[in-house]
């Protein structure tokens, strides 16, 4: 029996590398600002840049106003509790473990969004009025980091494109944007909004796993023969 050799994933493109570097720089500035806030200070963009060891001009590209910097620095404090919750969740590759991790993630994410709704709405207001440039992150990616942590056991068993699609789709189920739709447009109470977000996340996860399993079965059996309507069996 021949063994199928798994092809290595292609290296990052130049654009992907630049985006990764920009995100790293953004996190660096934000971490420095969060540390200053935790120390009881109200840092300016210049002070955060100096503390992060990056140029002030660079810092202003990510945080053009002090208000945005302070808003995101306050929200960055949510990272620790969320990461601790994910670290305590089952880390096995079983479907049930992953379903539990995704359920816990969405529930906690939406509960935090409700508790910090005013601050998150302020962040959205600041972001949509800001002119961005291609490849320039205008907001933090805490949500993406948490989703990828929750899905980590699936990385080796789901095709890359399907995995990336799932990360993007789950990003729509959690966070303030989902809460705005379910509360402002649908008029749902808080508990129902959280429940709908969780249900949608599980549906997306199950669909992705089902597609991956169908693909594996087809690969084992070989490509099925397609018969056209009206064709005769030879």
ABEGO torsion letter per residue (X at the ends): XBBBBBBBBBBBBAAAAAAAAAAAAAAAAAAAAAAAAAAGBBBBAAAAAAAAGBBAAAAAAABABAAAAAAAAAAAAAAAAAAAAAAABBABABAAAAAAAAAAAAAAAAAAAAAAAAAAAAAAAAAAABBBBBGBBABBAAAAAAAAAAAAAAAAABBAAAAAAAAAAAAAABEAAAAAAAAAAAGBBAAAAAAAAAAAAAAAAAAAAAAAAAAAAAAAAEBBBBBBBGBBBX
